[in-house]
């Protein structure tokens, strides 16, 4: 759970910076957030979590 919160926070910060520097419009950021919520409710969510967990594990091993 800690990794998930960290990843969500990191992606949120990156998205906020992109909006702030006008690389992504506010509407585009809203679409990205909605897409994330919708993706979390699909059958792909466990695979995505496992992939992120394995990346986090490999990073923490180094």
Predicted model as a PDB file, atoms N, CA, C, CB and O in Angstrom, pLDDT in the B-factor column:
MODEL        1                                                                  
ATOM      1  N   UNK A   1       0.817  -1.196   0.000  1.00 50.00           N  
ATOM      2  CA  UNK A   1       0.000   0.000   0.000  1.00 50.00           C  
ATOM      3  C   UNK A   1       0.860   1.260   0.000  1.00 50.00           C  
ATOM      4  CB  UNK A   1      -0.929  -0.002   1.199  1.00 50.00           C  
ATOM      5  O   UNK A   1       0.492   2.258  -0.619  1.00 50.00           O  
ATOM      6  N   UNK A   2       1.990   1.223   0.681  1.00 58.00           N  
ATOM      7  CA  UNK A   2       2.859   2.386   0.721  1.00 58.00           C  
ATOM      8  C   UNK A   2       3.374   2.724  -0.664  1.00 58.00           C  
ATOM      9  CB  UNK A   2       4.020   2.151   1.670  1.00 58.00           C  
ATOM     10  O   UNK A   2       3.447   3.896  -1.031  1.00 58.00           O  
ATOM     11  N   UNK A   3       3.735   1.704  -1.439  1.00 58.00           N  
ATOM     12  CA  UNK A   3       4.224   1.940  -2.792  1.00 58.00           C  
ATOM     13  C   UNK A   3       3.133   2.555  -3.643  1.00 58.00           C  
ATOM     14  CB  UNK A   3       4.723   0.638  -3.426  1.00 58.00           C  
ATOM     15  O   UNK A   3       3.405   3.470  -4.420  1.00 58.00           O  
ATOM     16  N   UNK A   4       1.908   2.079  -3.516  1.00 59.00           N  
ATOM     17  CA  UNK A   4       0.810   2.598  -4.306  1.00 59.00           C  
ATOM     18  C   UNK A   4       0.584   4.077  -4.018  1.00 59.00           C  
ATOM     19  CB  UNK A   4      -0.460   1.804  -4.032  1.00 59.00           C  
ATOM     20  O   UNK A   4       0.415   4.873  -4.942  1.00 59.00           O  
ATOM     21  N   UNK A   5       0.580   4.439  -2.758  1.00 65.00           N  
ATOM     22  CA  UNK A   5       0.384   5.842  -2.396  1.00 65.00           C  
ATOM     23  C   UNK A   5       1.535   6.680  -2.929  1.00 65.00           C  
ATOM     24  CB  UNK A   5       0.262   6.004  -0.865  1.00 65.00           C  
ATOM     25  O   UNK A   5       1.316   7.792  -3.411  1.00 65.00           O  
ATOM     26  N   UNK A   6       2.750   6.168  -2.851  1.00 72.00           N  
ATOM     27  CA  UNK A   6       3.903   6.900  -3.350  1.00 72.00           C  
ATOM     28  C   UNK A   6       3.824   7.101  -4.857  1.00 72.00           C  
ATOM     29  CB  UNK A   6       5.185   6.172  -2.989  1.00 72.00           C  
ATOM     30  O   UNK A   6       4.125   8.186  -5.354  1.00 72.00           O  
ATOM     31  N   UNK A   7       3.427   6.079  -5.578  1.00 74.00           N  
ATOM     32  CA  UNK A   7       3.312   6.185  -7.033  1.00 74.00           C  
ATOM     33  C   UNK A   7       2.207   7.157  -7.403  1.00 74.00           C  
ATOM     34  CB  UNK A   7       3.042   4.807  -7.662  1.00 74.00           C  
ATOM     35  O   UNK A   7       2.374   7.975  -8.308  1.00 74.00           O  
ATOM     36  N   UNK A   8       1.089   7.076  -6.717  1.00 76.00           N  
ATOM     37  CA  UNK A   8      -0.017   8.000  -6.987  1.00 76.00           C  
ATOM     38  C   UNK A   8       0.420   9.428  -6.709  1.00 76.00           C  
ATOM     39  CB  UNK A   8      -1.257   7.642  -6.134  1.00 76.00           C  
ATOM     40  O   UNK A   8       0.125  10.331  -7.492  1.00 76.00           O  
ATOM     41  N   UNK A   9       1.114   9.640  -5.612  1.00 79.00           N  
ATOM     42  CA  UNK A   9       1.596  10.979  -5.279  1.00 79.00           C  
ATOM     43  C   UNK A   9       2.593  11.474  -6.324  1.00 79.00           C  
ATOM     44  CB  UNK A   9       2.242  10.985  -3.887  1.00 79.00           C  
ATOM     45  O   UNK A   9       2.519  12.626  -6.751  1.00 79.00           O  
ATOM     46  N   UNK A  10       3.521  10.616  -6.737  1.00 81.00           N  
ATOM     47  CA  UNK A  10       4.514  10.993  -7.732  1.00 81.00           C  
ATOM     48  C   UNK A  10       3.863  11.343  -9.061  1.00 81.00           C  
ATOM     49  CB  UNK A  10       5.519   9.870  -7.924  1.00 81.00           C  
ATOM     50  O   UNK A  10       4.197  12.362  -9.666  1.00 81.00           O  
ATOM     51  N   UNK A  11       2.946  10.516  -9.517  1.00 82.00           N  
ATOM     52  CA  UNK A  11       2.255  10.789 -10.786  1.00 82.00           C  
ATOM     53  C   UNK A  11       1.418  12.064 -10.672  1.00 82.00           C  
ATOM     54  CB  UNK A  11       1.354   9.590 -11.189  1.00 82.00           C  
ATOM     55  O   UNK A  11       1.347  12.849 -11.618  1.00 82.00           O  
ATOM     56  N   UNK A  12       0.789  12.270  -9.520  1.00 84.00           N  
ATOM     57  CA  UNK A  12       0.022  13.494  -9.310  1.00 84.00           C  
ATOM     58  C   UNK A  12       0.891  14.738  -9.367  1.00 84.00           C  
ATOM     59  CB  UNK A  12      -0.691  13.435  -7.984  1.00 84.00           C  
ATOM     60  O   UNK A  12       0.493  15.757  -9.932  1.00 84.00           O  
ATOM     61  N   UNK A  13       2.075  14.651  -8.782  1.00 88.00           N  
ATOM     62  CA  UNK A  13       3.002  15.788  -8.815  1.00 88.00           C  
ATOM     63  C   UNK A  13       3.476  16.051 -10.237  1.00 88.00           C  
ATOM     64  CB  UNK A  13       4.208  15.534  -7.894  1.00 88.00           C  
ATOM     65  O   UNK A  13       3.539  17.200 -10.673  1.00 88.00           O  
ATOM     66  N   UNK A  14       3.810  14.989 -10.956  1.00 89.00           N  
ATOM     67  CA  UNK A  14       4.243  15.150 -12.347  1.00 89.00           C  
ATOM     68  C   UNK A  14       3.132  15.769 -13.182  1.00 89.00           C  
ATOM     69  CB  UNK A  14       4.666  13.795 -12.947  1.00 89.00           C  
ATOM     70  O   UNK A  14       3.383  16.667 -13.986  1.00 89.00           O  
ATOM     71  N   UNK A  15       1.909  15.296 -12.996  1.00 88.00           N  
ATOM     72  CA  UNK A  15       0.781  15.850 -13.741  1.00 88.00           C  
ATOM     73  C   UNK A  15       0.555  17.318 -13.379  1.00 88.00           C  
ATOM     74  CB  UNK A  15      -0.492  15.034 -13.467  1.00 88.00           C  
ATOM     75  O   UNK A  15       0.278  18.135 -14.256  1.00 88.00           O  
ATOM     76  N   UNK A  16       0.672  17.654 -12.100  1.00 89.00           N  
ATOM     77  CA  UNK A  16       0.518  19.049 -11.677  1.00 89.00           C  
ATOM     78  C   UNK A  16       1.612  19.926 -12.286  1.00 89.00           C  
ATOM     79  CB  UNK A  16       0.551  19.152 -10.139  1.00 89.00           C  
ATOM     80  O   UNK A  16       1.338  21.047 -12.716  1.00 89.00           O  
ATOM     81  N   UNK A  17       2.850  19.426 -12.327  1.00 89.00           N  
ATOM     82  CA  UNK A  17       3.937  20.194 -12.942  1.00 89.00           C  
ATOM     83  C   UNK A  17       3.718  20.390 -14.436  1.00 89.00           C  
ATOM     84  CB  UNK A  17       5.271  19.501 -12.706  1.00 89.00           C  
ATOM     85  O   UNK A  17       3.986  21.464 -14.974  1.00 89.00           O  
ATOM     86  N   UNK A  18       3.231  19.350 -15.102  1.00 89.00           N  
ATOM     87  CA  UNK A  18       2.948  19.481 -16.528  1.00 89.00           C  
ATOM     88  C   UNK A  18       1.866  20.525 -16.781  1.00 89.00           C  
ATOM     89  CB  UNK A  18       2.525  18.134 -17.112  1.00 89.00           C  
ATOM     90  O   UNK A  18       1.963  21.303 -17.730  1.00 89.00           O  
ATOM     91  N   UNK A  19       0.855  20.545 -15.951  1.00 88.00           N  
ATOM     92  CA  UNK A  19      -0.202  21.553 -16.101  1.00 88.00           C  
ATOM     93  C   UNK A  19       0.364  22.938 -15.807  1.00 88.00           C  
ATOM     94  CB  UNK A  19      -1.400  21.246 -15.160  1.00 88.00           C  
ATOM     95  O   UNK A  19       0.066  23.900 -16.514  1.00 88.00           O  
ATOM     96  N   UNK A  20       1.178  23.031 -14.764  1.00 90.00           N  
ATOM     97  CA  UNK A  20       1.752  24.327 -14.371  1.00 90.00           C  
ATOM     98  C   UNK A  20       2.641  24.897 -15.475  1.00 90.00           C  
ATOM     99  CB  UNK A  20       2.561  24.182 -13.071  1.00 90.00           C  
ATOM    100  O   UNK A  20       2.624  26.103 -15.723  1.00 90.00           O  
ATOM    101  N   UNK A  21       3.408  24.047 -16.129  1.00 90.00           N  
ATOM    102  CA  UNK A  21       4.304  24.509 -17.186  1.00 90.00           C  
ATOM    103  C   UNK A  21       3.627  24.492 -18.558  1.00 90.00           C  
ATOM    104  CB  UNK A  21       5.559  23.648 -17.217  1.00 90.00           C  
ATOM    105  O   UNK A  21       4.282  24.644 -19.590  1.00 90.00           O  
ATOM    106  N   UNK A  22       2.324  24.308 -18.551  1.00 89.00           N  
ATOM    107  CA  UNK A  22       1.498  24.359 -19.756  1.00 89.00           C  
ATOM    108  C   UNK A  22       1.906  23.331 -20.812  1.00 89.00           C  
ATOM    109  CB  UNK A  22       1.563  25.737 -20.352  1.00 89.00           C  
ATOM    110  O   UNK A  22       1.762  23.572 -22.010  1.00 89.00           O  
ATOM    111  N   UNK A  23       2.412  22.191 -20.361  1.00 90.00           N  
ATOM    112  CA  UNK A  23       2.702  21.087 -21.277  1.00 90.00           C  
ATOM    113  C   UNK A  23       1.442  20.254 -21.485  1.00 90.00           C  
ATOM    114  CB  UNK A  23       3.858  20.202 -20.732  1.00 90.00           C  
ATOM    115  O   UNK A  23       1.291  19.588 -22.510  1.00 90.00           O  
ATOM    116  N   UNK A  24       0.541  20.296 -20.510  1.00 86.00           N  
ATOM    117  CA  UNK A  24      -0.743  19.606 -20.581  1.00 86.00           C  
ATOM    118  C   UNK A  24      -1.803  20.581 -20.096  1.00 86.00           C  
ATOM    119  CB  UNK A  24      -0.745  18.279 -19.728  1.00 86.00           C  
ATOM    120  O   UNK A  24      -1.627  21.231 -19.066  1.00 86.00           O  
ATOM    121  N   UNK A  25      -2.889  20.684 -20.826  1.00 90.00           N  
ATOM    122  CA  UNK A  25      -3.971  21.573 -20.417  1.00 90.00           C  
ATOM    123  C   UNK A  25      -4.723  20.966 -19.234  1.00 90.00           C  
ATOM    124  CB  UNK A  25      -4.936  21.840 -21.598  1.00 90.00           C  
ATOM    125  O   UNK A  25      -4.616  19.768 -18.970  1.00 90.00           O  
ATOM    126  N   UNK A  26      -5.468  21.783 -18.539  1.00 90.00           N  
ATOM    127  CA  UNK A  26      -6.241  21.306 -17.389  1.00 90.00           C  
ATOM    128  C   UNK A  26      -7.220  20.226 -17.833  1.00 90.00           C  
ATOM    129  CB  UNK A  26      -6.996  22.475 -16.710  1.00 90.00           C  
ATOM    130  O   UNK A  26      -7.426  19.246 -17.119  1.00 90.00           O  
ATOM    131  N   UNK A  27      -7.820  20.396 -18.994  1.00 90.00           N  
ATOM    132  CA  UNK A  27      -8.758  19.389 -19.499  1.00 90.00           C  
ATOM    133  C   UNK A  27      -8.035  18.064 -19.748  1.00 90.00           C  
ATOM    134  CB  UNK A  27      -9.437  19.882 -20.800  1.00 90.00           C  
ATOM    135  O   UNK A  27      -8.583  17.000 -19.459  1.00 90.00           O  
ATOM    136  N   UNK A  28      -6.827  18.115 -20.272  1.00 89.00           N  
ATOM    137  CA  UNK A  28      -6.042  16.908 -20.492  1.00 89.00           C  
ATOM    138  C   UNK A  28      -5.687  16.215 -19.186  1.00 89.00           C  
ATOM    139  CB  UNK A  28      -4.782  17.240 -21.255  1.00 89.00           C  
ATOM    140  O   UNK A  28      -5.689  14.987 -19.105  1.00 89.00           O  
ATOM    141  N   UNK A  29      -5.382  17.006 -18.168  1.00 89.00           N  
ATOM    142  CA  UNK A  29      -5.096  16.437 -16.851  1.00 89.00           C  
ATOM    143  C   UNK A  29      -6.337  15.774 -16.269  1.00 89.00           C  
ATOM    144  CB  UNK A  29      -4.579  17.523 -15.895  1.00 89.00           C  
ATOM    145  O   UNK A  29      -6.251  14.706 -15.664  1.00 89.00           O  
ATOM    146  N   UNK A  30      -7.482  16.404 -16.453  1.00 88.00           N  
ATOM    147  CA  UNK A  30      -8.733  15.824 -15.949  1.00 88.00           C  
ATOM    148  C   UNK A  30      -9.025  14.500 -16.655  1.00 88.00           C  
ATOM    149  CB  UNK A  30      -9.912  16.811 -16.149  1.00 88.00           C  
ATOM    150  O   UNK A  30      -9.479  13.546 -16.023  1.00 88.00           O  
ATOM    151  N   UNK A  31      -8.767  14.443 -17.948  1.00 87.00           N  
ATOM    152  CA  UNK A  31      -8.958  13.198 -18.691  1.00 87.00           C  
ATOM    153  C   UNK A  31      -8.000  12.125 -18.166  1.00 87.00           C  
ATOM    154  CB  UNK A  31      -8.739  13.429 -20.212  1.00 87.00           C  
ATOM    155  O   UNK A  31      -8.390  10.966 -18.031  1.00 87.00           O  
ATOM    156  N   UNK A  32      -6.760  12.496 -17.871  1.00 88.00           N  
ATOM    157  CA  UNK A  32      -5.795  11.535 -17.340  1.00 88.00           C  
ATOM    158  C   UNK A  32      -6.244  10.993 -15.989  1.00 88.00           C  
ATOM    159  CB  UNK A  32      -4.417  12.181 -17.212  1.00 88.00           C  
ATOM    160  O   UNK A  32      -6.100   9.800 -15.722  1.00 88.00           O  
ATOM    161  N   UNK A  33      -6.783  11.854 -15.140  1.00 87.00           N  
ATOM    162  CA  UNK A  33      -7.261  11.417 -13.828  1.00 87.00           C  
ATOM    163  C   UNK A  33      -8.454  10.478 -13.972  1.00 87.00           C  
ATOM    164  CB  UNK A  33      -7.643  12.629 -12.963  1.00 87.00           C  
ATOM    165  O   UNK A  33      -8.510   9.437 -13.318  1.00 87.00           O  
ATOM    166  N   UNK A  34      -9.393  10.840 -14.815  1.00 86.00           N  
ATOM    167  CA  UNK A  34     -10.568   9.995 -15.032  1.00 86.00           C  
ATOM    168  C   UNK A  34     -10.148   8.656 -15.634  1.00 86.00           C  
ATOM    169  CB  UNK A  34     -11.590  10.705 -15.953  1.00 86.00           C  
ATOM    170  O   UNK A  34     -10.675   7.611 -15.254  1.00 86.00           O  
ATOM    171  N   UNK A  35      -9.208   8.683 -16.565  1.00 86.00           N  
ATOM    172  CA  UNK A  35      -8.704   7.445 -17.156  1.00 86.00           C  
ATOM    173  C   UNK A  35      -8.086   6.548 -16.088  1.00 86.00           C  
ATOM    174  CB  UNK A  35      -7.673   7.754 -18.250  1.00 86.00           C  
ATOM    175  O   UNK A  35      -8.280   5.332 -16.112  1.00 86.00           O  
ATOM    176  N   UNK A  36      -7.348   7.134 -15.159  1.00 85.00           N  
ATOM    177  CA  UNK A  36      -6.757   6.361 -14.074  1.00 85.00           C  
ATOM    178  C   UNK A  36      -7.807   5.695 -13.212  1.00 85.00           C  
ATOM    179  CB  UNK A  36      -5.885   7.242 -13.221  1.00 85.00           C  
ATOM    180  O   UNK A  36      -7.673   4.524 -12.858  1.00 85.00           O  
ATOM    181  N   UNK A  37      -8.848   6.431 -12.872  1.00 86.00           N  
ATOM    182  CA  UNK A  37      -9.932   5.845 -12.075  1.00 86.00           C  
ATOM    183  C   UNK A  37     -10.634   4.719 -12.833  1.00 86.00           C  
ATOM    184  CB  UNK A  37     -10.951   6.927 -11.684  1.00 86.00           C  
ATOM    185  O   UNK A  37     -10.932   3.674 -12.254  1.00 86.00           O  
ATOM    186  N   UNK A  38     -10.895   4.923 -14.105  1.00 85.00           N  
ATOM    187  CA  UNK A  38     -11.547   3.889 -14.897  1.00 85.00           C  
ATOM    188  C   UNK A  38     -10.652   2.672 -15.076  1.00 85.00           C  
ATOM    189  CB  UNK A  38     -11.947   4.442 -16.253  1.00 85.00           C  
ATOM    190  O   UNK A  38     -11.127   1.537 -15.021  1.00 85.00           O  
ATOM    191  N   UNK A  39      -9.366   2.898 -15.289  1.00 85.00           N  
ATOM    192  CA  UNK A  39      -8.423   1.801 -15.454  1.00 85.00           C  
ATOM    193  C   UNK A  39      -8.312   0.973 -14.176  1.00 85.00           C  
ATOM    194  CB  UNK A  39      -7.051   2.338 -15.855  1.00 85.00           C  
ATOM    195  O   UNK A  39      -8.126  -0.242 -14.235  1.00 85.00           O  
ATOM    196  N   UNK A  40      -8.424   1.623 -13.034  1.00 86.00           N  
ATOM    197  CA  UNK A  40      -8.324   0.913 -11.757  1.00 86.00           C  
ATOM    198  C   UNK A  40      -9.473  -0.058 -11.546  1.00 86.00           C  
ATOM    199  CB  UNK A  40      -8.282   1.902 -10.614  1.00 86.00           C  
ATOM    200  O   UNK A  40      -9.357  -0.983 -10.742  1.00 86.00           O  
ATOM    201  N   UNK A  41     -10.567   0.131 -12.244  1.00 87.00           N  
ATOM    202  CA  UNK A  41     -11.712  -0.760 -12.065  1.00 87.00           C  
ATOM    203  C   UNK A  41     -11.794  -1.849 -13.139  1.00 87.00           C  
ATOM    204  CB  UNK A  41     -12.990   0.049 -12.067  1.00 87.00           C  
ATOM    205  O   UNK A  41     -12.780  -2.584 -13.202  1.00 87.00           O  
ATOM    206  N   UNK A  42     -10.771  -1.955 -13.976  1.00 88.00           N  
ATOM    207  CA  UNK A  42     -10.777  -2.976 -15.018  1.00 88.00           C  
ATOM    208  C   UNK A  42     -10.033  -4.225 -14.561  1.00 88.00           C  
ATOM    209  CB  UNK A  42     -10.152  -2.431 -16.304  1.00 88.00           C  
ATOM    210  O   UNK A  42      -9.451  -4.258 -13.477  1.00 88.00           O  
ATOM    211  N   UNK A  43     -10.063  -5.241 -15.399  1.00 90.00           N  
ATOM    212  CA  UNK A  43      -9.331  -6.475 -15.111  1.00 90.00           C  
ATOM    213  C   UNK A  43      -7.819  -6.288 -15.231  1.00 90.00           C  
ATOM    214  CB  UNK A  43      -9.787  -7.581 -16.048  1.00 90.00           C  
ATOM    215  O   UNK A  43      -7.054  -7.143 -14.783  1.00 90.00           O  
ATOM    216  N   UNK A  44      -7.387  -5.191 -15.824  1.00 88.00           N  
ATOM    217  CA  UNK A  44      -5.952  -4.933 -15.979  1.00 88.00           C  
ATOM    218  C   UNK A  44      -5.317  -4.397 -14.701  1.00 88.00           C  
ATOM    219  CB  UNK A  44      -5.722  -3.950 -17.111  1.00 88.00           C  
ATOM    220  O   UNK A  44      -4.093  -4.411 -14.576  1.00 88.00           O  
ATOM    221  N   UNK A  45      -6.111  -3.931 -13.761  1.00 89.00           N  
ATOM    222  CA  UNK A  45      -5.584  -3.307 -12.554  1.00 89.00           C  
ATOM    223  C   UNK A  45      -4.629  -4.214 -11.769  1.00 89.00           C  
ATOM    224  CB  UNK A  45      -6.724  -2.892 -11.667  1.00 89.00           C  
ATOM    225  O   UNK A  45      -3.565  -3.744 -11.364  1.00 89.00           O  
ATOM    226  N   UNK A  46      -4.955  -5.486 -11.535  1.00 91.00           N  
ATOM    227  CA  UNK A  46      -4.005  -6.331 -10.797  1.00 91.00           C  
ATOM    228  C   UNK A  46      -2.665  -6.505 -11.523  1.00 91.00           C  
ATOM    229  CB  UNK A  46      -4.622  -7.696 -10.549  1.00 91.00           C  
ATOM    230  O   UNK A  46      -1.612  -6.539 -10.887  1.00 91.00           O  
ATOM    231  N   UNK A  47      -2.709  -6.616 -12.854  1.00 92.00           N  
ATOM    232  CA  UNK A  47      -1.467  -6.747 -13.618  1.00 92.00           C  
ATOM    233  C   UNK A  47      -0.627  -5.476 -13.522  1.00 92.00           C  
ATOM    234  CB  UNK A  47      -1.775  -7.066 -15.089  1.00 92.00           C  
ATOM    235  O   UNK A  47       0.597  -5.541 -13.409  1.00 92.00           O  
ATOM    236  N   UNK A  48      -1.284  -4.335 -13.568  1.00 87.00           N  
ATOM    237  CA  UNK A  48      -0.580  -3.058 -13.450  1.00 87.00           C  
ATOM    238  C   UNK A  48       0.039  -2.938 -12.063  1.00 87.00           C  
ATOM    239  CB  UNK A  48      -1.539  -1.872 -13.722  1.00 87.00           C  
ATOM    240  O   UNK A  48       1.189  -2.518 -11.929  1.00 87.00           O  
ATOM    241  N   UNK A  49      -0.718  -3.304 -11.030  1.00 87.00           N  
ATOM    242  CA  UNK A  49      -0.187  -3.270  -9.663  1.00 87.00           C  
ATOM    243  C   UNK A  49       1.021  -4.185  -9.518  1.00 87.00           C  
ATOM    244  CB  UNK A  49      -1.271  -3.674  -8.656  1.00 87.00           C  
ATOM    245  O   UNK A  49       2.022  -3.803  -8.912  1.00 87.00           O  
ATOM    246  N   UNK A  50       0.933  -5.391 -10.073  1.00 91.00           N  
ATOM    247  CA  UNK A  50       2.051  -6.338  -9.998  1.00 91.00           C  
ATOM    248  C   UNK A  50       3.277  -5.789 -10.723  1.00 91.00           C  
ATOM    249  CB  UNK A  50       1.648  -7.700 -10.598  1.00 91.00           C  
ATOM    250  O   UNK A  50       4.400  -5.922 -10.235  1.00 91.00           O  
ATOM    251  N   UNK A  51       3.069  -5.181 -11.871  1.00 90.00           N  
ATOM    252  CA  UNK A  51       4.182  -4.584 -12.615  1.00 90.00           C  
ATOM    253  C   UNK A  51       4.839  -3.456 -11.847  1.00 90.00           C  
ATOM    254  CB  UNK A  51       3.704  -4.072 -13.955  1.00 90.00           C  
ATOM    255  O   UNK A  51       6.065  -3.373 -11.773  1.00 90.00           O  
ATOM    256  N   UNK A  52       4.018  -2.589 -11.276  1.00 84.00           N  
ATOM    257  CA  UNK A  52       4.560  -1.493 -10.471  1.00 84.00           C  
ATOM    258  C   UNK A  52       5.279  -2.012  -9.231  1.00 84.00           C  
ATOM    259  CB  UNK A  52       3.444  -0.535 -10.061  1.00 84.00           C  
ATOM    260  O   UNK A  52       6.305  -1.467  -8.824  1.00 84.00           O  
ATOM    261  N   UNK A  53       4.730  -3.073  -8.631  1.00 87.00           N  
ATOM    262  CA  UNK A  53       5.358  -3.655  -7.444  1.00 87.00           C  
ATOM    263  C   UNK A  53       6.717  -4.267  -7.790  1.00 87.00           C  
ATOM    264  CB  UNK A  53       4.439  -4.721  -6.820  1.00 87.00           C  
ATOM    265  O   UNK A  53       7.673  -4.132  -7.027  1.00 87.00           O  
ATOM    266  N   UNK A  54       6.799  -4.933  -8.933  1.00 91.00           N  
ATOM    267  CA  UNK A  54       8.079  -5.527  -9.323  1.00 91.00           C  
ATOM    268  C   UNK A  54       9.115  -4.449  -9.651  1.00 91.00           C  
ATOM    269  CB  UNK A  54       7.888  -6.456 -10.528  1.00 91.00           C  
ATOM    270  O   UNK A  54      10.300  -4.614  -9.361  1.00 91.00           O  
ATOM    271  N   UNK A  55       8.668  -3.355 -10.253  1.00 87.00           N  
ATOM    272  CA  UNK A  55       9.589  -2.232 -10.505  1.00 87.00           C  
ATOM    273  C   UNK A  55      10.053  -1.647  -9.173  1.00 87.00           C  
ATOM    274  CB  UNK A  55       8.903  -1.129 -11.378  1.00 87.00           C  
ATOM    275  O   UNK A  55      11.242  -1.380  -8.996  1.00 87.00           O  
ATOM    276  N   UNK A  56       9.138  -1.449  -8.251  1.00 84.00           N  
ATOM    277  CA  UNK A  56       9.496  -0.900  -6.946  1.00 84.00           C  
ATOM    278  C   UNK A  56      10.441  -1.825  -6.200  1.00 84.00           C  
ATOM    279  CB  UNK A  56       8.247  -0.651  -6.114  1.00 84.00           C  
ATOM    280  O   UNK A  56      11.373  -1.362  -5.542  1.00 84.00           O  
ATOM    281  N   UNK A  57      10.208  -3.136  -6.296  1.00 88.00           N  
ATOM    282  CA  UNK A  57      11.086  -4.111  -5.646  1.00 88.00           C  
ATOM    283  C   UNK A  57      12.493  -4.068  -6.245  1.00 88.00           C  
ATOM    284  CB  UNK A  57      10.499  -5.528  -5.774  1.00 88.00           C  
ATOM    285  O   UNK A  57      13.488  -4.113  -5.522  1.00 88.00           O  
ATOM    286  N   UNK A  58      12.561  -3.980  -7.566  1.00 89.00           N  
ATOM    287  CA  UNK A  58      13.886  -3.963  -8.204  1.00 89.00           C  
ATOM    288  C   UNK A  58      14.631  -2.661  -7.896  1.00 89.00           C  
ATOM    289  CB  UNK A  58      13.748  -4.141  -9.731  1.00 89.00           C  
ATOM    290  O   UNK A  58      15.854  -2.662  -7.758  1.00 89.00           O  
ATOM    291  N   UNK A  59      13.898  -1.561  -7.789  1.00 85.00           N  
ATOM    292  CA  UNK A  59      14.546  -0.287  -7.441  1.00 85.00           C  
ATOM    293  C   UNK A  59      15.031  -0.312  -5.999  1.00 85.00           C  
ATOM    294  CB  UNK A  59      13.578   0.897  -7.656  1.00 85.00           C  
ATOM    295  O   UNK A  59      16.116   0.185  -5.698  1.00 85.00           O  
ATOM    296  N   UNK A  60      14.240  -0.881  -5.116  1.00 83.00           N  
ATOM    297  CA  UNK A  60      14.631  -0.903  -3.697  1.00 83.00           C  
ATOM    298  C   UNK A  60      15.770  -1.877  -3.433  1.00 83.00           C  
ATOM    299  CB  UNK A  60      13.436  -1.271  -2.827  1.00 83.00           C  
ATOM    300  O   UNK A  60      16.474  -1.744  -2.432  1.00 83.00           O  
ATOM    301  N   UNK A  61      15.963  -2.863  -4.324  1.00 78.00           N  
ATOM    302  CA  UNK A  61      17.081  -3.806  -4.173  1.00 78.00           C  
ATOM    303  C   UNK A  61      18.409  -3.169  -4.508  1.00 78.00           C  
ATOM    304  CB  UNK A  61      16.870  -5.021  -5.050  1.00 78.00           C  
ATOM    305  O   UNK A  61      19.450  -3.668  -4.079  1.00 78.00           O  
ATOM    306  N   UNK A  62      18.410  -2.082  -5.261  1.00 72.00           N  
ATOM    307  CA  UNK A  62      19.662  -1.458  -5.701  1.00 72.00           C  
ATOM    308  C   UNK A  62      20.020  -0.334  -4.848  1.00 72.00           C  
ATOM    309  CB  UNK A  62      19.580  -0.997  -7.103  1.00 72.00           C  
ATOM    310  O   UNK A  62      21.045   0.310  -5.072  1.00 72.00           O  
TER     311      UNK A  62                                                      
ENDMDL                                                                          
END                                                                             
